[in-house]
Structures are given as structure tokens and as C-alpha cells.
């Protein structure tokens, strides 16, 4: 248990940040999942649209420090390569 005033404040902030970061992580995962489901279904136009909406979500998640920026870039790159490789 936190003893000092500043330690108590840090504990409160950590709880708040954890909630925010969880929601950001969930949002990013959902965006990636939408792209992957569209790829799996073989729907290239839906996959392109999903990728277009997933890119800013991943970028902002990385900018906030929830996921590493290189991990976000790698995810976008791999997803776009998979979408590009799909048959029209």
C-alpha cells in the first residue's frame, strides 16, 4: 500500500491510465481483426476499407505509447501486403 501522498496519487493515476490503455489496446486489436476477417472472407474492397480505418488507430495507439511504434508499423505493413496480395 502506498504511504506517501505522491505515491497514493501515482497509484490513482496508474489505475486511470490502465483503463485508458486497455481501451486503446482493445480498439487496435479490433481494427486489426476486422482487416483479417475481411482478408479471410476474400473481400478485397472490404479489406482495403478496414485497413484504411485501422492505420490511424494503430498509429495513435503507438503515439500514445500503448504499443511500440515499430510494432504498429510492422502490423500495418504486413496487413497491407496481405491485402495487396489478394486476388481482385
N, CA, C and O atoms as a GROMACS GRO file, in nm:
protein
  352
    1UNK      N    1   0.085  -0.119   0.000
    1UNK     CA    2   0.000   0.000   0.000
    1UNK      C    3   0.089   0.125   0.000
    1UNK      O    4   0.192   0.130   0.067
    2UNK      N    5   0.046   0.224  -0.077
    2UNK     CA    6   0.122   0.348  -0.087
    2UNK      C    7   0.116   0.425   0.045
    2UNK      O    8   0.011   0.432   0.109
    3UNK      N    9   0.230   0.482   0.086
    3UNK     CA   10   0.238   0.554   0.213
    3UNK      C   11   0.236   0.705   0.195
    3UNK      O   12   0.162   0.775   0.265
    4UNK      N   13   0.315   0.755   0.104
    4UNK     CA   14   0.324   0.900   0.089
    4UNK      C   15   0.212   0.952   0.000
    4UNK      O   16   0.146   0.878  -0.073
    5UNK      N   17   0.192   1.083   0.009
    5UNK     CA   18   0.087   1.148  -0.069
    5UNK      C   19   0.111   1.129  -0.220
    5UNK      O   20   0.019   1.100  -0.296
    6UNK      N   21   0.237   1.146  -0.260
    6UNK     CA   22   0.269   1.132  -0.403
    6UNK      C   23   0.254   0.987  -0.451
    6UNK      O   24   0.213   0.963  -0.564
    7UNK      N   25   0.286   0.892  -0.364
    7UNK     CA   26   0.271   0.750  -0.400
    7UNK      C   27   0.124   0.714  -0.416
    7UNK      O   28   0.087   0.634  -0.502
    8UNK      N   29   0.039   0.774  -0.331
    8UNK     CA   30  -0.105   0.750  -0.341
    8UNK      C   31  -0.160   0.806  -0.472
    8UNK      O   32  -0.244   0.746  -0.538
    9UNK      N   33  -0.109   0.926  -0.507
    9UNK     CA   34  -0.151   0.988  -0.632
    9UNK      C   35  -0.106   0.903  -0.751
    9UNK      O   36  -0.182   0.881  -0.846
   10UNK      N   37   0.018   0.855  -0.746
   10UNK     CA   38   0.071   0.768  -0.852
   10UNK      C   39  -0.016   0.644  -0.869
   10UNK      O   40  -0.041   0.601  -0.981
   11UNK      N   41  -0.060   0.588  -0.757
   11UNK     CA   42  -0.144   0.468  -0.761
   11UNK      C   43  -0.278   0.499  -0.828
   11UNK      O   44  -0.328   0.420  -0.908
   12UNK      N   45  -0.336   0.615  -0.794
   12UNK     CA   46  -0.462   0.656  -0.857
   12UNK      C   47  -0.445   0.674  -1.007
   12UNK      O   48  -0.527   0.629  -1.086
   13UNK      N   49  -0.336   0.741  -1.045
   13UNK     CA   50  -0.311   0.767  -1.187
   13UNK      C   51  -0.286   0.638  -1.264
   13UNK      O   52  -0.328   0.625  -1.379
   14UNK      N   53  -0.218   0.544  -1.201
   14UNK     CA   54  -0.189   0.416  -1.266
   14UNK      C   55  -0.319   0.342  -1.299
   14UNK      O   56  -0.331   0.282  -1.405
   15UNK      N   57  -0.414   0.346  -1.207
   15UNK     CA   58  -0.543   0.282  -1.229
   15UNK      C   59  -0.614   0.346  -1.348
   15UNK      O   60  -0.668   0.278  -1.434
   16UNK      N   61  -0.612   0.479  -1.350
   16UNK     CA   62  -0.678   0.553  -1.459
   16UNK      C   63  -0.612   0.524  -1.593
   16UNK      O   64  -0.679   0.500  -1.693
   17UNK      N   65  -0.477   0.528  -1.593
   17UNK     CA   66  -0.402   0.502  -1.718
   17UNK      C   67  -0.424   0.360  -1.768
   17UNK      O   68  -0.434   0.338  -1.889
   18UNK      N   69  -0.433   0.265  -1.675
   18UNK     CA   70  -0.454   0.126  -1.713
   18UNK      C   71  -0.586   0.111  -1.788
   18UNK      O   72  -0.593   0.041  -1.889
   19UNK      N   73  -0.690   0.175  -1.738
   19UNK     CA   74  -0.822   0.170  -1.804
   19UNK      C   75  -0.815   0.227  -1.945
   19UNK      O   76  -0.866   0.168  -2.040
   20UNK      N   77  -0.752   0.342  -1.958
   20UNK     CA   78  -0.741   0.408  -2.089
   20UNK      C   79  -0.660   0.322  -2.185
   20UNK      O   80  -0.699   0.303  -2.300
   21UNK      N   81  -0.547   0.269  -2.137
   21UNK     CA   82  -0.462   0.187  -2.222
   21UNK      C   83  -0.530   0.058  -2.264
   21UNK      O   84  -0.510   0.011  -2.376
   22UNK      N   85  -0.611   0.000  -2.174
   22UNK     CA   86  -0.685  -0.122  -2.209
   22UNK      C   87  -0.781  -0.094  -2.323
   22UNK      O   88  -0.792  -0.173  -2.416
   23UNK      N   89  -0.851   0.019  -2.316
   23UNK     CA   90  -0.948   0.050  -2.420
   23UNK      C   91  -0.876   0.079  -2.552
   23UNK      O   92  -0.926   0.042  -2.659
   24UNK      N   93  -0.760   0.144  -2.547
   24UNK     CA   94  -0.684   0.169  -2.669
   24UNK      C   95  -0.634   0.040  -2.731
   24UNK      O   96  -0.638   0.023  -2.853
   25UNK      N   97  -0.587  -0.052  -2.648
   25UNK     CA   98  -0.539  -0.182  -2.695
   25UNK      C   99  -0.652  -0.259  -2.761
   25UNK      O  100  -0.635  -0.317  -2.868
   26UNK      N  101  -0.768  -0.258  -2.697
   26UNK     CA  102  -0.885  -0.329  -2.749
   26UNK      C  103  -0.925  -0.271  -2.884
   26UNK      O  104  -0.958  -0.345  -2.977
   27UNK      N  105  -0.922  -0.139  -2.894
   27UNK     CA  106  -0.959  -0.072  -3.018
   27UNK      C  107  -0.865  -0.111  -3.132
   27UNK      O  108  -0.908  -0.136  -3.244
   28UNK      N  109  -0.736  -0.115  -3.101
   28UNK     CA  110  -0.637  -0.152  -3.202
   28UNK      C  111  -0.654  -0.297  -3.245
   28UNK      O  112  -0.648  -0.328  -3.364
   29UNK      N  113  -0.675  -0.385  -3.149
   29UNK     CA  114  -0.694  -0.526  -3.181
   29UNK      C  115  -0.818  -0.548  -3.266
   29UNK      O  116  -0.817  -0.627  -3.360
   30UNK      N  117  -0.924  -0.477  -3.233
   30UNK     CA  118  -1.048  -0.489  -3.309
   30UNK      C  119  -1.030  -0.443  -3.452
   30UNK      O  120  -1.082  -0.504  -3.546
   31UNK      N  121  -0.955  -0.335  -3.470
   31UNK     CA  122  -0.929  -0.283  -3.605
   31UNK      C  123  -0.851  -0.384  -3.687
   31UNK      O  124  -0.881  -0.407  -3.804
   32UNK      N  125  -0.750  -0.444  -3.625
   32UNK     CA  126  -0.670  -0.546  -3.694
   32UNK      C  127  -0.756  -0.668  -3.726
   32UNK      O  128  -0.745  -0.725  -3.834
   33UNK      N  129  -0.840  -0.707  -3.632
   33UNK     CA  130  -0.927  -0.823  -3.651
   33UNK      C  131  -1.022  -0.802  -3.769
   33UNK      O  132  -1.049  -0.895  -3.845
   34UNK      N  133  -1.074  -0.680  -3.783
   34UNK     CA  134  -1.165  -0.650  -3.895
   34UNK      C  135  -1.094  -0.671  -4.028
   34UNK      O  136  -1.152  -0.728  -4.121
   35UNK      N  137  -0.970  -0.625  -4.037
   35UNK     CA  138  -0.893  -0.642  -4.161
   35UNK      C  139  -0.870  -0.790  -4.188
   35UNK      O  140  -0.888  -0.838  -4.300
   36UNK      N  141  -0.830  -0.863  -4.085
   36UNK     CA  142  -0.801  -1.005  -4.101
   36UNK      C  143  -0.925  -1.085  -4.140
   36UNK      O  144  -0.916  -1.178  -4.220
   37UNK      N  145  -1.040  -1.048  -4.084
   37UNK     CA  146  -1.164  -1.117  -4.121
   37UNK      C  147  -1.202  -1.089  -4.266
   37UNK      O  148  -1.250  -1.179  -4.336
   38UNK      N  149  -1.181  -0.965  -4.311
   38UNK     CA  150  -1.211  -0.931  -4.450
   38UNK      C  151  -1.117  -1.006  -4.544
   38UNK      O  152  -1.158  -1.050  -4.652
   39UNK      N  153  -0.990  -1.021  -4.504
   39UNK     CA  154  -0.894  -1.095  -4.586
   39UNK      C  155  -0.937  -1.242  -4.593
   39UNK      O  156  -0.935  -1.303  -4.700
   40UNK      N  157  -0.974  -1.296  -4.478
   40UNK     CA  158  -1.016  -1.436  -4.472
   40UNK      C  159  -1.140  -1.462  -4.558
   40UNK      O  160  -1.152  -1.567  -4.620
   41UNK      N  161  -1.231  -1.364  -4.559
   41UNK     CA  162  -1.353  -1.377  -4.638
   41UNK      C  163  -1.326  -1.361  -4.788
   41UNK      O  164  -1.409  -1.397  -4.871
   42UNK      N  165  -1.208  -1.307  -4.821
   42UNK     CA  166  -1.172  -1.289  -4.960
   42UNK      C  167  -1.230  -1.164  -5.023
   42UNK      O  168  -1.235  -1.151  -5.145
   43UNK      N  169  -1.275  -1.071  -4.939
   43UNK     CA  170  -1.337  -0.947  -4.988
   43UNK      C  171  -1.232  -0.837  -4.988
   43UNK      O  172  -1.204  -0.776  -4.885
   44UNK      N  173  -1.173  -0.811  -5.106
   44UNK     CA  174  -1.062  -0.716  -5.114
   44UNK      C  175  -1.105  -0.572  -5.084
   44UNK      O  176  -1.033  -0.499  -5.016
   45UNK      N  177  -1.221  -0.530  -5.134
   45UNK     CA  178  -1.264  -0.392  -5.111
   45UNK      C  179  -1.292  -0.367  -4.962
   45UNK      O  180  -1.258  -0.262  -4.908
   46UNK      N  181  -1.354  -0.466  -4.897
   46UNK     CA  182  -1.379  -0.453  -4.753
   46UNK      C  183  -1.248  -0.453  -4.676
   46UNK      O  184  -1.233  -0.381  -4.577
   47UNK      N  185  -1.153  -0.534  -4.721
   47UNK     CA  186  -1.022  -0.541  -4.655
   47UNK      C  187  -0.949  -0.407  -4.669
   47UNK      O  188  -0.886  -0.360  -4.575
   48UNK      N  189  -0.958  -0.346  -4.788
   48UNK     CA  190  -0.894  -0.216  -4.810
   48UNK      C  191  -0.955  -0.110  -4.719
   48UNK      O  192  -0.883  -0.031  -4.658
   49UNK      N  193  -1.088  -0.109  -4.710
   49UNK     CA  194  -1.157  -0.012  -4.625
   49UNK      C  195  -1.120  -0.032  -4.478
   49UNK      O  196  -1.094   0.064  -4.405
   50UNK      N  197  -1.118  -0.159  -4.436
   50UNK     CA  198  -1.084  -0.190  -4.297
   50UNK      C  199  -0.940  -0.149  -4.267
   50UNK      O  200  -0.911  -0.098  -4.158
   51UNK      N  201  -0.851  -0.171  -4.362
   51UNK     CA  202  -0.711  -0.133  -4.344
   51UNK      C  203  -0.697   0.018  -4.335
   51UNK      O  204  -0.619   0.070  -4.255
   52UNK      N  205  -0.772   0.088  -4.417
   52UNK     CA  206  -0.769   0.234  -4.418
   52UNK      C  207  -0.813   0.290  -4.282
   52UNK      O  208  -0.759   0.390  -4.235
   53UNK      N  209  -0.911   0.225  -4.219
   53UNK     CA  210  -0.956   0.272  -4.088
   53UNK      C  211  -0.866   0.221  -3.975
   53UNK      O  212  -0.860   0.282  -3.868
   54UNK      N  213  -0.796   0.109  -3.998
   54UNK     CA  214  -0.709   0.052  -3.895
   54UNK      C  215  -0.577   0.129  -3.882
   54UNK      O  216  -0.520   0.137  -3.774
   55UNK      N  217  -0.529   0.184  -3.992
   55UNK     CA  218  -0.399   0.252  -3.990
   55UNK      C  219  -0.393   0.367  -3.889
   55UNK      O  220  -0.300   0.370  -3.808
   56UNK      N  221  -0.488   0.462  -3.889
   56UNK     CA  222  -0.480   0.569  -3.790
   56UNK      C  223  -0.498   0.522  -3.646
   56UNK      O  224  -0.443   0.580  -3.553
   57UNK      N  225  -0.577   0.416  -3.629
   57UNK     CA  226  -0.597   0.362  -3.493
   57UNK      C  227  -0.465   0.307  -3.441
   57UNK      O  228  -0.426   0.334  -3.327
   58UNK      N  229  -0.396   0.230  -3.524
   58UNK     CA  230  -0.266   0.176  -3.483
   58UNK      C  231  -0.164   0.287  -3.462
   58UNK      O  232  -0.084   0.281  -3.368
   59UNK      N  233  -0.165   0.388  -3.548
   59UNK     CA  234  -0.070   0.498  -3.535
   59UNK      C  235  -0.091   0.575  -3.405
   59UNK      O  236   0.005   0.607  -3.335
   60UNK      N  237  -0.215   0.603  -3.372
   60UNK     CA  238  -0.241   0.678  -3.249
   60UNK      C  239  -0.212   0.594  -3.125
   60UNK      O  240  -0.166   0.646  -3.024
   61UNK      N  241  -0.239   0.464  -3.134
   61UNK     CA  242  -0.206   0.374  -3.023
   61UNK      C  243  -0.056   0.373  -3.000
   61UNK      O  244  -0.010   0.373  -2.885
   62UNK      N  245   0.020   0.373  -3.108
   62UNK     CA  246   0.167   0.376  -3.096
   62UNK      C  247   0.214   0.511  -3.044
   62UNK      O  248   0.306   0.518  -2.962
   63UNK      N  249   0.152   0.617  -3.091
   63UNK     CA  250   0.192   0.752  -3.049
   63UNK      C  251   0.169   0.772  -2.900
   63UNK      O  252   0.245   0.842  -2.834
   64UNK      N  253   0.064   0.710  -2.847
   64UNK     CA  254   0.036   0.721  -2.703
   64UNK      C  255   0.126   0.630  -2.621
   64UNK      O  256   0.126   0.637  -2.498
   65UNK      N  257   0.203   0.544  -2.687
   65UNK     CA  258   0.296   0.457  -2.616
   65UNK      C  259   0.235   0.328  -2.566
   65UNK      O  260   0.296   0.258  -2.486
   66UNK      N  261   0.115   0.296  -2.612
   66UNK     CA  262   0.049   0.173  -2.567
   66UNK      C  263   0.116   0.054  -2.634
   66UNK      O  264   0.142  -0.047  -2.570
   67UNK      N  265   0.143   0.066  -2.765
   67UNK     CA  266   0.222  -0.035  -2.834
   67UNK      C  267   0.343   0.035  -2.894
   67UNK      O  268   0.341   0.156  -2.916
   68UNK      N  269   0.447  -0.040  -2.920
   68UNK     CA  270   0.568   0.016  -2.977
   68UNK      C  271   0.541   0.067  -3.118
   68UNK      O  272   0.466   0.004  -3.192
   69UNK      N  273   0.601   0.178  -3.155
   69UNK     CA  274   0.575   0.238  -3.287
   69UNK      C  275   0.620   0.147  -3.399
   69UNK      O  276   0.558   0.143  -3.506
   70UNK      N  277   0.728   0.074  -3.377
   70UNK     CA  278   0.776  -0.019  -3.481
   70UNK      C  279   0.683  -0.139  -3.493
   70UNK      O  280   0.665  -0.193  -3.602
   71UNK      N  281   0.625  -0.181  -3.383
   71UNK     CA  282   0.529  -0.293  -3.387
   71UNK      C  283   0.405  -0.251  -3.466
   71UNK      O  284   0.351  -0.329  -3.544
   72UNK      N  285   0.361  -0.128  -3.444
   72UNK     CA  286   0.244  -0.077  -3.516
   72UNK      C  287   0.275  -0.068  -3.665
   72UNK      O  288   0.193  -0.107  -3.748
   73UNK      N  289   0.391  -0.017  -3.698
   73UNK     CA  290   0.433  -0.004  -3.837
   73UNK      C  291   0.442  -0.141  -3.903
   73UNK      O  292   0.400  -0.158  -4.017
   74UNK      N  293   0.496  -0.236  -3.831
   74UNK     CA  294   0.510  -0.373  -3.882
   74UNK      C  295   0.373  -0.436  -3.909
   74UNK      O  296   0.353  -0.502  -4.010
   75UNK      N  297   0.279  -0.413  -3.817
   75UNK     CA  298   0.144  -0.466  -3.834
   75UNK      C  299   0.078  -0.410  -3.959
   75UNK      O  300   0.020  -0.483  -4.039
   76UNK      N  301   0.087  -0.277  -3.975
   76UNK     CA  302   0.027  -0.211  -4.091
   76UNK      C  303   0.091  -0.263  -4.219
   76UNK      O  304   0.022  -0.292  -4.316
   77UNK      N  305   0.223  -0.276  -4.218
   77UNK     CA  306   0.297  -0.321  -4.336
   77UNK      C  307   0.255  -0.462  -4.375
   77UNK      O  308   0.230  -0.490  -4.493
   78UNK      N  309   0.247  -0.550  -4.278
   78UNK     CA  310   0.211  -0.690  -4.307
   78UNK      C  311   0.067  -0.703  -4.353
   78UNK      O  312   0.036  -0.780  -4.444
   79UNK      N  313  -0.021  -0.627  -4.289
   79UNK     CA  314  -0.162  -0.631  -4.330
   79UNK      C  315  -0.178  -0.577  -4.472
   79UNK      O  316  -0.252  -0.634  -4.552
   80UNK      N  317  -0.110  -0.467  -4.503
   80UNK     CA  318  -0.123  -0.409  -4.637
   80UNK      C  319  -0.065  -0.503  -4.742
   80UNK      O  320  -0.117  -0.510  -4.853
   81UNK      N  321   0.041  -0.574  -4.708
   81UNK     CA  322   0.099  -0.671  -4.802
   81UNK      C  323   0.000  -0.784  -4.828
   81UNK      O  324  -0.014  -0.830  -4.942
   82UNK      N  325  -0.069  -0.828  -4.723
   82UNK     CA  326  -0.169  -0.935  -4.740
   82UNK      C  327  -0.288  -0.888  -4.823
   82UNK      O  328  -0.341  -0.964  -4.904
   83UNK      N  329  -0.330  -0.762  -4.802
   83UNK     CA  330  -0.441  -0.708  -4.880
   83UNK      C  331  -0.399  -0.693  -5.026
   83UNK      O  332  -0.476  -0.725  -5.116
   84UNK      N  333  -0.278  -0.645  -5.047
   84UNK     CA  334  -0.228  -0.625  -5.183
   84UNK      C  335  -0.218  -0.757  -5.258
   84UNK      O  336  -0.242  -0.762  -5.379
   85UNK      N  337  -0.182  -0.863  -5.187
   85UNK     CA  338  -0.163  -0.996  -5.249
   85UNK      C  339  -0.296  -1.063  -5.284
   85UNK      O  340  -0.298  -1.163  -5.356
   86UNK      N  341  -0.406  -1.008  -5.234
   86UNK     CA  342  -0.538  -1.070  -5.261
   86UNK      C  343  -0.574  -1.058  -5.408
   86UNK      O  344  -0.534  -0.964  -5.476
   87UNK      N  345  -0.649  -1.156  -5.456
   87UNK     CA  346  -0.698  -1.153  -5.593
   87UNK      C  347  -0.810  -1.049  -5.603
   87UNK      O  348  -0.887  -1.031  -5.509
   88UNK      N  349  -0.819  -0.981  -5.716
   88UNK     CA  350  -0.924  -0.881  -5.735
   88UNK      C  351  -1.052  -0.947  -5.756
   88UNK      O  352  -1.154  -0.880  -5.773
   0.00000   0.00000   0.00000
